[in-house]
Amino acid sequence: MAKIKSSARINNTGSIYIEPPPVDPTIYDDPVALRTDWKPLNYDSATFCTYRLIRVNSDSLSLQANTAQV
């Protein structure tokens, strides 16, 4: 029987979690992105969008709570 490598796992609540593909921080050309850990802190977190990344202007972004869900 062949083993299939999968990123799917069962979390503490019994739900199936599919791990997202790894992030390549070199595409951002940003020293902070290179020092950032891109793995989720918790695999049992919300399954809906709790925050949105909003472009404020051409030089900055803002992380804002999604008040429709929170």
N, C-alpha and C positions, 0 to 999 in steps of 0.2 A: 504494500500500500504506500503510495506516495504522500509525502507530507507537503501541505500547502502553507506557505508563509502568509500570514494575514495580520493586518493591523487591527482587526476587530477583537474586542475583549468584553467581558461582562463586568460591569461595575458593581458597587456594593448594594445598589437597589435592585439588581437583577436585570437592568436594562443593558442592551448591547451598545457599546461605544465604539465607533470607528475612528481610530486615531488619524488626524490629518497628516498630509505629507510634510516632511521637515521643511523648515524655512531656510533659505540660503541668504544670510544677512549681507553677503558681499554685493548683492544686487542693489542695495540702497546707498552704497558709497558713503557710509556714515559711521564714525567711530563708536557712537553709542549703540548702534544696531549690532556691531561686532561684539560688544560686551554684554548684550542682552541675552538672557536665557529664553528661548522661544518655545519651551515646552509648557503645556498647561499645568497650573498649580494643582488642580483637582480635576480628576476625570468624572466626578459625580456632580459637577456643577450644573447650572441651568441649561436646558435644551432649547431655550429661546434667546433671542438677542437682547442683552441687557444694556449694552452701550453701543453707540454709533460713533464712527470716526468722521468728523465734519471738517471740510476744508474751510478755514477762516479766510485766508487769502492765499496768494501764490507762494508764500513763505512759511505758512504755519497751519497746523491741524489742531483740532480740539476733540477730546474724548468726552462725549456727553451721554448722560443716562437716558435710556429709552423709557420715558415716563409712561408710555402706553402699556408696557409690560411689567414694570417694577412696582 
